[in-house]
Amino acid sequence: MIDSTGAVVVLARGSLAGDTAHLAVRVALALPLGGSRVVLALVDAAAALALPEADPGGRGSQLARELESLTEDEEVPILVERDSLVRLGFGDRGLRRGAVAVDGEELRRVCLMARSCLVL
């Protein structure tokens, strides 16, 4: 169970072929620099970012480094909606280090408890 009280939740739901999922990762990287506690939540198509082999739009190595930066020292938890993974056909796949699968109800609770929720 993630305590998101006072945190900023960055909710990524965009397609990996576009820029919104990548933008969400960059926002999640930038916010802690200003002192904010951050949780990155991945839903819908963006849930695929939780897979270790995700290669969105050919930017895989850069994005992989950015995702690894988020989870270093467990600074930014990455939550991925379990139902989104199942809908994408990835329900039985392992997740990248630092990513945790949660159900939709837990994700809603995290957003409700947060100081703010940015949806990209």
N, CA, C and O atoms as a GROMACS GRO file, in nm:
protein
  480
    1MET      N    1   0.084  -0.117   0.000
    1MET     CA    2   0.000   0.000   0.000
    1MET      C    3   0.090   0.125   0.000
    1MET      O    4   0.175   0.141   0.087
    2ILE      N    5   0.069   0.210  -0.096
    2ILE     CA    6   0.150   0.331  -0.112
    2ILE      C    7   0.083   0.446  -0.038
    2ILE      O    8  -0.037   0.471  -0.055
    3ASP      N    9   0.160   0.517   0.043
    3ASP     CA   10   0.108   0.638   0.108
    3ASP      C   11   0.136   0.757   0.017
    3ASP      O   12   0.251   0.798   0.001
    4SER      N   13   0.031   0.811  -0.042
    4SER     CA   14   0.046   0.924  -0.135
    4SER      C   15   0.005   1.056  -0.072
    4SER      O   16  -0.005   1.157  -0.142
    5THR      N   17  -0.020   1.056   0.059
    5THR     CA   18  -0.061   1.179   0.125
    5THR      C   19   0.043   1.289   0.103
    5THR      O   20   0.160   1.272   0.136
    6GLY      N   21  -0.001   1.400   0.046
    6GLY     CA   22   0.088   1.512   0.020
    6GLY      C   23   0.174   1.499  -0.104
    6GLY      O   24   0.250   1.590  -0.136
    7ALA      N   25   0.162   1.389  -0.174
    7ALA     CA   26   0.243   1.367  -0.294
    7ALA      C   27   0.173   1.420  -0.418
    7ALA      O   28   0.053   1.451  -0.416
    8VAL      N   29   0.248   1.431  -0.525
    8VAL     CA   30   0.193   1.461  -0.657
    8VAL      C   31   0.192   1.330  -0.735
    8VAL      O   32   0.297   1.268  -0.752
    9VAL      N   33   0.076   1.290  -0.781
    9VAL     CA   34   0.066   1.170  -0.865
    9VAL      C   35   0.069   1.214  -1.011
    9VAL      O   36  -0.010   1.298  -1.053
   10VAL      N   37   0.162   1.158  -1.086
   10VAL     CA   38   0.168   1.182  -1.230
   10VAL      C   39   0.109   1.057  -1.294
   10VAL      O   40   0.168   0.949  -1.289
   11LEU      N   41  -0.008   1.072  -1.355
   11LEU     CA   42  -0.081   0.960  -1.412
   11LEU      C   43  -0.061   0.961  -1.564
   11LEU      O   44  -0.109   1.050  -1.633
   12ALA      N   45   0.010   0.861  -1.613
   12ALA     CA   46   0.036   0.848  -1.757
   12ALA      C   47  -0.061   0.747  -1.815
   12ALA      O   48  -0.074   0.636  -1.765
   13ARG      N   49  -0.128   0.786  -1.922
   13ARG     CA   50  -0.221   0.693  -1.986
   13ARG      C   51  -0.208   0.691  -2.137
   13ARG      O   52  -0.278   0.615  -2.204
   14GLY      N   53  -0.120   0.772  -2.190
   14GLY     CA   54  -0.108   0.786  -2.335
   14GLY      C   55  -0.038   0.670  -2.403
   14GLY      O   56   0.024   0.585  -2.339
   15SER      N   57  -0.051   0.669  -2.532
   15SER     CA   58   0.011   0.568  -2.617
   15SER      C   59   0.163   0.582  -2.613
   15SER      O   60   0.216   0.692  -2.600
   16LEU      N   61   0.232   0.470  -2.624
   16LEU     CA   62   0.377   0.473  -2.624
   16LEU      C   63   0.431   0.531  -2.754
   16LEU      O   64   0.546   0.577  -2.759
   17ALA      N   65   0.351   0.529  -2.859
   17ALA     CA   66   0.396   0.584  -2.988
   17ALA      C   67   0.397   0.737  -2.986
   17ALA      O   68   0.468   0.799  -3.064
   18GLY      N   69   0.320   0.797  -2.898
   18GLY     CA   70   0.315   0.942  -2.887
   18GLY      C   71   0.412   0.992  -2.781
   18GLY      O   72   0.496   0.917  -2.731
   19ASP      N   73   0.399   1.118  -2.748
   19ASP     CA   74   0.491   1.181  -2.652
   19ASP      C   75   0.438   1.189  -2.510
   19ASP      O   76   0.516   1.218  -2.419
   20THR      N   77   0.309   1.165  -2.488
   20THR     CA   78   0.254   1.192  -2.355
   20THR      C   79   0.309   1.100  -2.247
   20THR      O   80   0.334   1.146  -2.136
   21ALA      N   81   0.328   0.973  -2.276
   21ALA     CA   82   0.382   0.882  -2.174
   21ALA      C   83   0.526   0.921  -2.139
   21ALA      O   84   0.564   0.919  -2.022
   22HIS      N   85   0.603   0.956  -2.240
   22HIS     CA   86   0.741   0.998  -2.217
   22HIS      C   87   0.743   1.129  -2.138
   22HIS      O   88   0.826   1.147  -2.048
   23LEU      N   89   0.653   1.220  -2.171
   23LEU     CA   90   0.643   1.346  -2.098
   23LEU      C   91   0.610   1.320  -1.950
   23LEU      O   92   0.666   1.386  -1.862
   24ALA      N   93   0.521   1.226  -1.924
   24ALA     CA   94   0.484   1.195  -1.785
   24ALA      C   95   0.607   1.149  -1.706
   24ALA      O   96   0.623   1.188  -1.590
   25VAL      N   97   0.692   1.068  -1.767
   25VAL     CA   98   0.813   1.021  -1.700
   25VAL      C   99   0.904   1.140  -1.670
   25VAL      O  100   0.961   1.150  -1.562
   26ARG      N  101   0.917   1.230  -1.765
   26ARG     CA  102   1.004   1.347  -1.745
   26ARG      C  103   0.949   1.440  -1.636
   26ARG      O  104   1.026   1.495  -1.558
   27VAL      N  105   0.818   1.456  -1.631
   27VAL     CA  106   0.757   1.538  -1.525
   27VAL      C  107   0.783   1.472  -1.389
   27VAL      O  108   0.815   1.539  -1.292
   28ALA      N  109   0.768   1.340  -1.385
   28ALA     CA  110   0.793   1.267  -1.259
   28ALA      C  111   0.939   1.279  -1.217
   28ALA      O  112   0.970   1.277  -1.098
   29LEU      N  113   1.030   1.291  -1.313
   29LEU     CA  114   1.171   1.313  -1.281
   29LEU      C  115   1.197   1.453  -1.229
   29LEU      O  116   1.278   1.472  -1.139
   30ALA      N  117   1.128   1.552  -1.285
   30ALA     CA  118   1.154   1.692  -1.252
   30ALA      C  119   1.094   1.735  -1.118
   30ALA      O  120   1.156   1.812  -1.045
   31LEU      N  121   0.977   1.687  -1.084
   31LEU     CA  122   0.908   1.734  -0.964
   31LEU      C  123   0.987   1.715  -0.834
   31LEU      O  124   0.984   1.804  -0.749
   32PRO      N  125   1.056   1.604  -0.815
   32PRO     CA  126   1.133   1.591  -0.690
   32PRO      C  127   1.245   1.694  -0.677
   32PRO      O  128   1.288   1.725  -0.566
   33LEU      N  129   1.292   1.748  -0.788
   33LEU     CA  130   1.396   1.850  -0.782
   33LEU      C  131   1.346   1.975  -0.710
   33LEU      O  132   1.425   2.050  -0.652
   34GLY      N  133   1.215   1.998  -0.716
   34GLY     CA  134   1.155   2.111  -0.646
   34GLY      C  135   1.106   2.077  -0.507
   34GLY      O  136   1.043   2.159  -0.441
   35GLY      N  137   1.135   1.956  -0.461
   35GLY     CA  138   1.099   1.917  -0.326
   35GLY      C  139   0.969   1.840  -0.314
   35GLY      O  140   0.929   1.804  -0.204
   36SER      N  141   0.901   1.814  -0.425
   36SER     CA  142   0.775   1.740  -0.419
   36SER      C  143   0.800   1.590  -0.411
   36SER      O  144   0.892   1.536  -0.473
   37ARG      N  145   0.716   1.524  -0.334
   37ARG     CA  146   0.715   1.378  -0.334
   37ARG      C  147   0.626   1.336  -0.449
   37ARG      O  148   0.519   1.394  -0.470
   38VAL      N  149   0.669   1.235  -0.526
   38VAL     CA  150   0.601   1.198  -0.650
   38VAL      C  151   0.573   1.049  -0.654
   38VAL      O  152   0.651   0.968  -0.605
   39VAL      N  153   0.458   1.015  -0.713
   39VAL     CA  154   0.422   0.878  -0.747
   39VAL      C  155   0.390   0.879  -0.896
   39VAL      O  156   0.310   0.962  -0.941
   40LEU      N  157   0.450   0.788  -0.974
   40LEU     CA  158   0.417   0.774  -1.115
   40LEU      C  159   0.319   0.658  -1.129
   40LEU      O  160   0.347   0.547  -1.085
   41ALA      N  161   0.203   0.686  -1.189
   41ALA     CA  162   0.101   0.583  -1.211
   41ALA      C  163   0.085   0.561  -1.360
   41ALA      O  164   0.073   0.657  -1.437
   42LEU      N  165   0.085   0.434  -1.401
   42LEU     CA  166   0.075   0.398  -1.542
   42LEU      C  167  -0.055   0.322  -1.566
   42LEU      O  168  -0.078   0.218  -1.505
   43VAL      N  169  -0.139   0.375  -1.655
   43VAL     CA  170  -0.266   0.310  -1.688
   43VAL      C  171  -0.284   0.307  -1.839
   43VAL      O  172  -0.210   0.371  -1.914
   44ASP      N  173  -0.383   0.230  -1.883
   44ASP     CA  174  -0.413   0.215  -2.025
   44ASP      C  175  -0.286   0.179  -2.102
   44ASP      O  176  -0.209   0.096  -2.055
   45ALA      N  177  -0.262   0.239  -2.217
   45ALA     CA  178  -0.147   0.202  -2.300
   45ALA      C  179  -0.014   0.229  -2.230
   45ALA      O  180   0.083   0.157  -2.254
   46ALA      N  181  -0.008   0.331  -2.146
   46ALA     CA  182   0.118   0.365  -2.077
   46ALA      C  183   0.161   0.257  -1.978
   46ALA      O  184   0.276   0.258  -1.934
   47ALA      N  185   0.071   0.164  -1.943
   47ALA     CA  186   0.108   0.056  -1.852
   47ALA      C  187   0.223  -0.027  -1.909
   47ALA      O  188   0.298  -0.089  -1.833
   48ALA      N  189   0.237  -0.030  -2.040
   48ALA     CA  190   0.346  -0.106  -2.102
   48ALA      C  191   0.483  -0.053  -2.063
   48ALA      O  192   0.582  -0.125  -2.074
   49LEU      N  193   0.492   0.072  -2.016
   49LEU     CA  194   0.620   0.125  -1.969
   49LEU      C  195   0.674   0.047  -1.850
   49LEU      O  196   0.794   0.052  -1.822
   50ALA      N  197   0.587  -0.024  -1.780
   50ALA     CA  198   0.630  -0.102  -1.663
   50ALA      C  199   0.705  -0.229  -1.704
   50ALA      O  200   0.767  -0.293  -1.619
   51LEU      N  201   0.700  -0.264  -1.831
   51LEU     CA  202   0.771  -0.383  -1.877
   51LEU      C  203   0.918  -0.351  -1.898
   51LEU      O  204   0.952  -0.244  -1.948
   52PRO      N  205   1.006  -0.441  -1.860
   52PRO     CA  206   1.149  -0.412  -1.874
   52PRO      C  207   1.193  -0.390  -2.018
   52PRO      O  208   1.291  -0.319  -2.043
   53GLU      N  209   1.124  -0.450  -2.113
   53GLU     CA  210   1.164  -0.440  -2.253
   53GLU      C  211   1.087  -0.334  -2.332
   53GLU      O  212   1.094  -0.331  -2.454
   54ALA      N  213   1.014  -0.248  -2.263
   54ALA     CA  214   0.935  -0.144  -2.331
   54ALA      C  215   1.026  -0.056  -2.416
   54ALA      O  216   1.130  -0.010  -2.370
   55ASP      N  217   0.985  -0.033  -2.542
   55ASP     CA  218   1.062   0.050  -2.635
   55ASP      C  219   0.967   0.147  -2.705
   55ASP      O  220   0.934   0.127  -2.821
   56PRO      N  221   0.924   0.251  -2.635
   56PRO     CA  222   0.826   0.341  -2.693
   56PRO      C  223   0.884   0.428  -2.803
   56PRO      O  224   0.971   0.512  -2.779
   57GLY      N  225   0.836   0.409  -2.922
   57GLY     CA  226   0.875   0.494  -3.033
   57GLY      C  227   1.023   0.495  -3.063
   57GLY      O  228   1.074   0.595  -3.114
   58GLY      N  229   1.096   0.386  -3.033
   58GLY     CA  230   1.237   0.379  -3.062
   58GLY      C  231   1.325   0.456  -2.964
   58GLY      O  232   1.446   0.469  -2.986
   59ARG      N  233   1.266   0.509  -2.857
   59ARG     CA  234   1.343   0.585  -2.757
   59ARG      C  235   1.370   0.502  -2.634
   59ARG      O  236   1.390   0.555  -2.525
   60GLY      N  237   1.370   0.371  -2.651
   60GLY     CA  238   1.376   0.279  -2.539
   60GLY      C  239   1.492   0.298  -2.444
   60GLY      O  240   1.471   0.300  -2.322
   61SER      N  241   1.614   0.313  -2.495
   61SER     CA  242   1.727   0.322  -2.404
   61SER      C  243   1.724   0.450  -2.321
   61SER      O  244   1.756   0.447  -2.202
   62GLN      N  245   1.686   0.561  -2.382
   62GLN     CA  246   1.678   0.687  -2.308
   62GLN      C  247   1.568   0.679  -2.203
   62GLN      O  248   1.588   0.717  -2.088
   63LEU      N  249   1.452   0.629  -2.243
   63LEU     CA  250   1.340   0.618  -2.150
   63LEU      C  251   1.372   0.518  -2.039
   63LEU      O  252   1.335   0.540  -1.924
   64ALA      N  253   1.439   0.409  -2.072
   64ALA     CA  254   1.477   0.311  -1.970
   64ALA      C  255   1.567   0.376  -1.865
   64ALA      O  256   1.550   0.351  -1.746
   65ARG      N  257   1.663   0.458  -1.908
   65ARG     CA  258   1.750   0.527  -1.813
   65ARG      C  259   1.669   0.623  -1.725
   65ARG      O  260   1.694   0.634  -1.605
   66GLU      N  261   1.572   0.692  -1.785
   66GLU     CA  262   1.489   0.784  -1.707
   66GLU      C  263   1.404   0.710  -1.606
   66GLU      O  264   1.388   0.755  -1.493
   67LEU      N  265   1.347   0.595  -1.645
   67LEU     CA  266   1.268   0.516  -1.552
   67LEU      C  267   1.355   0.461  -1.440
   67LEU      O  268   1.313   0.457  -1.324
   68GLU      N  269   1.477   0.418  -1.473
   68GLU     CA  270   1.569   0.370  -1.370
   68GLU      C  271   1.604   0.483  -1.273
   68GLU      O  272   1.618   0.460  -1.152
   69SER      N  273   1.619   0.604  -1.325
   69SER     CA  274   1.649   0.719  -1.238
   69SER      C  275   1.537   0.743  -1.139
   69SER      O  276   1.561   0.783  -1.025
   70LEU      N  277   1.414   0.719  -1.182
   70LEU     CA  278   1.300   0.738  -1.092
   70LEU      C  279   1.305   0.644  -0.973
   70LEU      O  280   1.272   0.682  -0.861
   71THR      N  281   1.347   0.522  -0.997
   71THR     CA  282   1.339   0.422  -0.891
   71THR      C  283   1.467   0.407  -0.811
   71THR      O  284   1.470   0.331  -0.714
   72GLU      N  285   1.574   0.479  -0.849
   72GLU     CA  286   1.696   0.473  -0.769
   72GLU      C  287   1.664   0.518  -0.628
   72GLU      O  288   1.594   0.617  -0.606
   73ASP      N  289   1.715   0.444  -0.532
   73ASP     CA  290   1.691   0.474  -0.390
   73ASP      C  291   1.542   0.479  -0.357
   73ASP      O  292   1.502   0.540  -0.259
   74GLU      N  293   1.460   0.414  -0.440
   74GLU     CA  294   1.315   0.408  -0.420
   74GLU      C  295   1.254   0.546  -0.404
   74GLU      O  296   1.160   0.564  -0.327
   75GLU      N  297   1.307   0.643  -0.476
   75GLU     CA  298   1.260   0.782  -0.463
   75GLU      C  299   1.119   0.802  -0.519
   75GLU      O  300   1.037   0.869  -0.455
   76VAL      N  301   1.091   0.746  -0.636
   76VAL     CA  302   0.960   0.763  -0.698
   76VAL      C  303   0.900   0.625  -0.723
   76VAL      O  304   0.948   0.551  -0.809
   77PRO      N  305   0.795   0.589  -0.649
   77PRO     CA  306   0.730   0.461  -0.676
   77PRO      C  307   0.658   0.465  -0.811
   77PRO      O  308   0.602   0.568  -0.850
   78ILE      N  309   0.660   0.353  -0.880
   78ILE     CA  310   0.588   0.340  -1.007
   78ILE      C  311   0.477   0.238  -0.986
   78ILE      O  312   0.503   0.121  -0.958
   79LEU      N  313   0.354   0.285  -0.999
   79LEU     CA  314   0.238   0.198  -0.988
   79LEU      C  315   0.182   0.173  -1.127
   79LEU      O  316   0.174   0.265  -1.208
   80VAL      N  317   0.146   0.050  -1.155
   80VAL     CA  318   0.087   0.017  -1.284
   80VAL      C  319  -0.045  -0.056  -1.258
   80VAL      O  320  -0.053  -0.148  -1.178
   81GLU      N  321  -0.148  -0.011  -1.329
   81GLU     CA  322  -0.279  -0.072  -1.310
   81GLU      C  323  -0.280  -0.213  -1.368
   81GLU      O  324  -0.256  -0.233  -1.487
   82ARG      N  325  -0.309  -0.310  -1.283
   82ARG     CA  326  -0.309  -0.451  -1.321
   82ARG      C  327  -0.406  -0.477  -1.437
   82ARG      O  328  -0.371  -0.549  -1.530
   83ASP      N  329  -0.526  -0.420  -1.432
   83ASP     CA  330  -0.625  -0.444  -1.538
   83ASP      C  331  -0.576  -0.392  -1.673
   83ASP      O  332  -0.605  -0.452  -1.777
   84SER      N  333  -0.502  -0.281  -1.672
   84SER     CA  334  -0.446  -0.229  -1.798
   84SER      C  335  -0.346  -0.328  -1.856
   84SER      O  336  -0.345  -0.352  -1.977
   85LEU      N  337  -0.262  -0.386  -1.771
   85LEU     CA  338  -0.166  -0.486  -1.819
   85LEU      C  339  -0.239  -0.605  -1.882
   85LEU      O  340  -0.199  -0.655  -1.987
   86VAL      N  341  -0.345  -0.650  -1.816
   86VAL     CA  342  -0.422  -0.764  -1.868
   86VAL      C  343  -0.486  -0.728  -2.002
   86VAL      O  344  -0.480  -0.808  -2.096
   87ARG      N  345  -0.546  -0.610  -2.013
   87ARG     CA  346  -0.609  -0.568  -2.140
   87ARG      C  347  -0.507  -0.561  -2.254
   87ARG      O  348  -0.539  -0.588  -2.369
   88LEU      N  349  -0.384  -0.525  -2.220
   88LEU     CA  350  -0.279  -0.516  -2.321
   88LEU      C  351  -0.216  -0.653  -2.352
   88LEU      O  352  -0.133  -0.664  -2.443
   89GLY      N  353  -0.256  -0.756  -2.279
   89GLY     CA  354  -0.201  -0.889  -2.300
   89GLY      C  355  -0.071  -0.914  -2.224
   89GLY      O  356   0.002  -1.008  -2.256
   90PHE      N  357  -0.041  -0.830  -2.124
   90PHE     CA  358   0.083  -0.841  -2.048
   90PHE      C  359   0.061  -0.883  -1.902
   90PHE      O  360   0.149  -0.864  -1.819
   91GLY      N  361  -0.054  -0.938  -1.872
   91GLY     CA  362  -0.088  -0.971  -1.734
   91GLY      C  363   0.006  -1.069  -1.667
   91GLY      O  364   0.018  -1.069  -1.544
   92ASP      N  365   0.073  -1.154  -1.745
   92ASP     CA  366   0.160  -1.256  -1.687
   92ASP      C  367   0.308  -1.220  -1.699
   92ASP      O  368   0.394  -1.302  -1.667
   93ARG      N  369   0.339  -1.101  -1.744
   93ARG     CA  370   0.478  -1.060  -1.765
   93ARG      C  371   0.536  -0.998  -1.639
   93ARG      O  372   0.463  -0.941  -1.557
   94GLY      N  373   0.666  -1.009  -1.624
   94GLY     CA  374   0.735  -0.946  -1.513
   94GLY      C  375   0.747  -0.795  -1.536
   94GLY      O  376   0.743  -0.750  -1.651
   95LEU      N  377   0.760  -0.720  -1.430
   95LEU     CA  378   0.769  -0.574  -1.438
   95LEU      C  379   0.912  -0.528  -1.412
   95LEU      O  380   0.991  -0.599  -1.351
   96ARG      N  381   0.942  -0.408  -1.461
   96ARG     CA  382   1.075  -0.351  -1.438
   96ARG      C  383   1.094  -0.326  -1.289
   96ARG      O  384   0.997  -0.313  -1.214
   97ARG      N  385   1.219  -0.318  -1.248
   97ARG     CA  386   1.252  -0.294  -1.108
   97ARG      C  387   1.186  -0.163  -1.063
   97ARG      O  388   1.194  -0.061  -1.132
   98GLY      N  389   1.122  -0.167  -0.949
   98GLY     CA  390   1.057  -0.048  -0.894
   98GLY      C  391   0.912  -0.032  -0.931
   98GLY      O  392   0.843   0.052  -0.874
   99ALA      N  393   0.862  -0.112  -1.026
   99ALA     CA  394   0.720  -0.103  -1.065
   99ALA      C  395   0.639  -0.206  -0.987
   99ALA      O  396   0.682  -0.320  -0.968
  100VAL      N  397   0.521  -0.165  -0.943
  100VAL     CA  398   0.433  -0.251  -0.864
  100VAL      C  399   0.295  -0.249  -0.928
  100VAL      O  400   0.239  -0.143  -0.955
  101ALA      N  401   0.240  -0.368  -0.954
  101ALA     CA  402   0.104  -0.378  -1.008
  101ALA      C  403   0.003  -0.360  -0.895
  101ALA      O  404   0.015  -0.421  -0.789
  102VAL      N  405  -0.097  -0.275  -0.920
  102VAL     CA  406  -0.202  -0.251  -0.822
  102VAL      C  407  -0.337  -0.258  -0.893
  102VAL      O  408  -0.346  -0.241  -1.015
  103ASP      N  409  -0.442  -0.283  -0.816
  103ASP     CA  410  -0.574  -0.284  -0.878
  103ASP      C  411  -0.627  -0.142  -0.891
  103ASP      O  412  -0.573  -0.048  -0.832
  104GLY      N  413  -0.731  -0.127  -0.969
  104GLY     CA  414  -0.787   0.004  -0.997
  104GLY      C  415  -0.833   0.078  -0.873
  104GLY      O  416  -0.821   0.200  -0.865
  105GLU      N  417  -0.886   0.006  -0.776
  105GLU     CA  418  -0.933   0.069  -0.652
  105GLU      C  419  -0.817   0.129  -0.574
  105GLU      O  420  -0.829   0.240  -0.521
  106GLU      N  421  -0.707   0.058  -0.566
  106GLU     CA  422  -0.588   0.111  -0.498
  106GLU      C  423  -0.536   0.236  -0.569
  106GLU      O  424  -0.495   0.332  -0.504
  107LEU      N  425  -0.537   0.233  -0.701
  107LEU     CA  426  -0.491   0.348  -0.778
  107LEU      C  427  -0.582   0.470  -0.754
  107LEU      O  428  -0.532   0.582  -0.741
  108ARG      N  429  -0.711   0.448  -0.748
  108ARG     CA  430  -0.804   0.558  -0.717
  108ARG      C  431  -0.777   0.614  -0.577
  108ARG      O  432  -0.781   0.736  -0.558
  109ARG      N  433  -0.750   0.527  -0.482
  109ARG     CA  434  -0.720   0.571  -0.345
  109ARG      C  435  -0.593   0.656  -0.343
  109ARG      O  436  -0.588   0.759  -0.276
  110VAL      N  437  -0.492   0.612  -0.415
  110VAL     CA  438  -0.366   0.687  -0.422
  110VAL      C  439  -0.391   0.827  -0.478
  110VAL      O  440  -0.338   0.925  -0.425
  111CYS      N  441  -0.471   0.836  -0.583
  111CYS     CA  442  -0.501   0.968  -0.643
  111CYS      C  443  -0.582   1.055  -0.548
  111CYS      O  444  -0.558   1.176  -0.539
  112LEU      N  445  -0.677   0.997  -0.478
  112LEU     CA  446  -0.761   1.074  -0.386
  112LEU      C  447  -0.681   1.129  -0.268
  112LEU      O  448  -0.711   1.237  -0.217
  113MET      N  449  -0.581   1.055  -0.223
  113MET     CA  450  -0.501   1.095  -0.106
  113MET      C  451  -0.391   1.195  -0.144
  113MET      O  452  -0.333   1.259  -0.056
  114ALA      N  453  -0.361   1.208  -0.272
  114ALA     CA  454  -0.251   1.292  -0.317
  114ALA      C  455  -0.286   1.440  -0.306
  114ALA      O  456  -0.403   1.478  -0.306
  115ARG      N  457  -0.181   1.522  -0.296
  115ARG     CA  458  -0.200   1.668  -0.299
  115ARG      C  459  -0.258   1.712  -0.434
  115ARG      O  460  -0.346   1.798  -0.440
  116SER      N  461  -0.207   1.650  -0.540
  116SER     CA  462  -0.261   1.677  -0.674
  116SER      C  463  -0.231   1.557  -0.764
  116SER      O  464  -0.144   1.476  -0.735
  117CYS      N  465  -0.306   1.549  -0.873
  117CYS     CA  466  -0.289   1.440  -0.968
  117CYS      C  467  -0.283   1.502  -1.108
  117CYS      O  468  -0.379   1.563  -1.154
  118LEU      N  469  -0.170   1.486  -1.174
  118LEU     CA  470  -0.152   1.536  -1.310
  118LEU      C  471  -0.179   1.421  -1.406
  118LEU      O  472  -0.115   1.316  -1.396
  119VAL      N  473  -0.271   1.440  -1.497
  119VAL     CA  474  -0.306   1.334  -1.592
  119VAL      C  475  -0.250   1.370  -1.728
  119VAL      O  476  -0.284   1.474  -1.784
  120LEU      N  477  -0.165   1.284  -1.782
  120LEU     CA  478  -0.104   1.305  -1.912
  120LEU      C  479  -0.136   1.187  -2.003
  120LEU      O  480  -0.093   1.184  -2.118
   0.00000   0.00000   0.00000
